[in-house]
């Protein structure tokens, strides 16, 4: 991971950083997927990851 800084007149994260976050969230969801059921805390954690992934996707669409 690089040490990127957004300057004051450039709001938000650089597209490269957003893409990296997107990839990490997708990999985390893939890594925790299993055919059997999930515990309540696992379902909750995966829900948060899916929500974060959707938000990052929307940010990437706006930047494009």
WOJO-V885999 format. One record per residue. N is the residue number from 1. RES is the residue in one letter. SS is DSSP state (@ for helix, = for strand, . for the rest). D_CENTER is the distance of its C-alpha to the mean C-alpha in Angstrom with 2 decimals. Layout:
<<N	RES	SS	D_CENTER> <N	RES	SS	D_CENTER>>
This chain:
<<1	X	.	14.63> <2	X	.	16.69> <3	X	.	17.93> <4	X	.	17.18> <5	X	.	18.56> <6	X	.	18.56> <7	X	.	22.13> <8	X	.	23.37> <9	X	.	24.13> <10	X	.	20.75> <11	X	.	18.32> <12	X	.	14.56> <13	X	.	12.52> <14	X	.	13.81> <15	X	@	12.44> <16	X	@	12.38> <17	X	@	10.09> <18	X	@	7.56> <19	X	@	8.18> <20	X	@	7.91> <21	X	@	4.48> <22	X	@	3.92> <23	X	@	6.76> <24	X	@	6.24> <25	X	@	4.22> <26	X	@	6.92> <27	X	@	9.40> <28	X	@	9.16> <29	X	@	9.87> <30	X	@	12.52> <31	X	@	13.98> <32	X	@	14.58> <33	X	.	16.04> <34	X	.	19.79> <35	X	.	22.68> <36	X	.	24.15> <37	X	.	23.08> <38	X	.	20.63> <39	X	.	21.75> <40	X	@	21.03> <41	X	@	18.74> <42	X	@	16.80> <43	X	@	16.55> <44	X	@	15.42> <45	X	@	12.70> <46	X	@	11.43> <47	X	@	11.79> <48	X	@	9.65> <49	X	@	6.73> <50	X	@	7.79> <51	X	@	8.24> <52	X	@	5.00> <53	X	@	4.03> <54	X	@	7.51> <55	X	@	7.51> <56	X	@	5.56> <57	X	@	7.96> <58	X	@	10.68> <59	X	@	10.44> <60	X	@	10.73> <61	X	@	13.59> <62	X	@	15.26> <63	X	@	15.35> <64	X	.	16.88>>
